Amino acid sequence: MPTHEPPGYECPFCSLAAGRPIGLGRVTDYVGRTDLAMTMVAPRWWPGNPGHALVVPLAHHENLYDLPPSAGHAVHDLVRAVAAAMRSVYGCSGVTVRQNNEPVGNQTVWHYHVHVFPRHPGDDLHRSDPLPGPADVAARRRYADLLRSELRLP
């Protein structure tokens, strides 16, 4: 498969997995990890869906086409756990899971990742764009603390 990662790409998810913040991500966004995957509160939010989370494999895989089955299972097991925790502590009515590949598929970070969005009646997630700029660091920390308090990891 073709790669879209530019030469010299510094992967923000690999940096966060190693405990080094880069770009919009902060170590305080980190929620938890398993042997093969980790989750964090996303730095960019949609207007009606604050506190959405990202789940990523610890190893660098650019997209779905590169993802080995073991990493895929680990990511989606963690997606399920994050969705259940989110449903419990955010007071949302449901969740949406989204994953993008390649530029035409709206992928903007060249490391496989899955978005887990809290859903609320009338939130218009699918008809809205993300808010400009990163969400407030203190607000992200509050959502990370909520998820961390409920997340059950093996």
N, C-alpha and C positions, 0 to 999 in steps of 0.2 A: 504494500500500500504506500502511496505517496505520503511524505511527511510535510507538515505545515509549520513545524517548529523552526523559527529562524536560527541561523548560525549563532552560537554563543548564548543561546537561550538560558536564562536563569529561572528555573521552574519554582514558582512561589509555593506550590504544594510540597515539593521535595524539601525546600528550605524549612517550611513549617514542620514537616515530619521529623526533620533533624533538630528542631527546637530553635531555628533561626527565622525571625520574621523578615519578610521582604515584600515590597509593594504595599498593597492595601491590607494584607493579612497581619494579624498580631498574635502573639503567643497566647494572649488572654482569650482569643476566639476559640482556642482548642477545647474540645469537649471530652474526647476519649479515643482509645484505640484498641484494636485487637492485634493479633500477630501479623495480619496482612493488610489492615485497613485502618483509617482514622476518620474522625468527624470533627467538624468545627462549625461555628456560626459564620455564615457568609458575610463578607464585608460590604456587599452591595445588596440592597433590599428593594423590593417592589412596594408600591404605595400601600396596598392592603394586606401585605404579608410580611410584617416585620419578624425578624428572628429566623428566617429560613436557614437551613443547614446545608452543608456540603459534605459528601462522603467520598473519600478518595482511597485508592490503593496506596500503600506505603511505597511500593516500587514504582518507578516511572514507566507508565504506558501512555502513549500520546492519546489514544482514542479507543473506541470499542473494537476496532479491527485488530489492535495490538494486544488486547487484554486476554491473558491466559485464563482458562476456566477457574483455576484455584483463586485467582484475584477477583474474578467476577463473582464467584460464590461468596467470598469474604465481604466484598463491598455490599452486595445485596442483602446479606444477613445483617450487616450493620445498618443499612437503609431501613430494614424492617424494625429494628430495635429503636432507631432514632424516630421513626414515624410513630411508634407506640408511645415513646416518651413524650414527644411533642404533643400528641393527642391528649395525653394525661395532664401535662403541666401548663400548656399554653391556653387551654380553654377553647381550642379551635374545633370546628365542626367536622373536619376531615383533613386530608393531606393530598398533595399532588407531588408526584415524582417525575422529574424531567432530566433528560440526558441529551447533550448535543454533540455532534461530530462534524468536524471540518468547518471551514469558514461559511460555506453556504448553509450549513446546519446550525449556525450561530455559536459554534465553539470559539471561545476567546482565550482560554487558558489551555496550553498544549500538554495537559496531563488529564487522563480520564477522570471524570468526576460526575457525581449525581447530585442534583438539587432536590431537597425535600422541603416543600413549601407548606406552611400551615394555611388552611383554607377557612374562610369565613363567608357567610352568605353575602352576596353582592360585592365581593372583593375585586372582581374584574381582572384577575391575574392574567388570563389569556389575551386580554385586550389592552394591557398596559405595558409600559416600558419600565425598566428599573429607575429608581430615583437617581438624580445626578450625584456623583461623588459617593464616598463611603458613608455608611451609617455611623453614628456617633459611637465612639469606642466604649463609653460607659454603658450605653444601651446594649451593645453587642455582648459585653461582659455579663449583664443581667440575664440575657437569654441563654448564654453559655452556662451560667450557674444553674438556671432552671433545668436545662437539659441534663447537665451533669448530675443533678440531684435525683433524677428519675431513671437515667439510662442504666440498663442492666447488661453488663458485658460478661462474656465467659471468662 
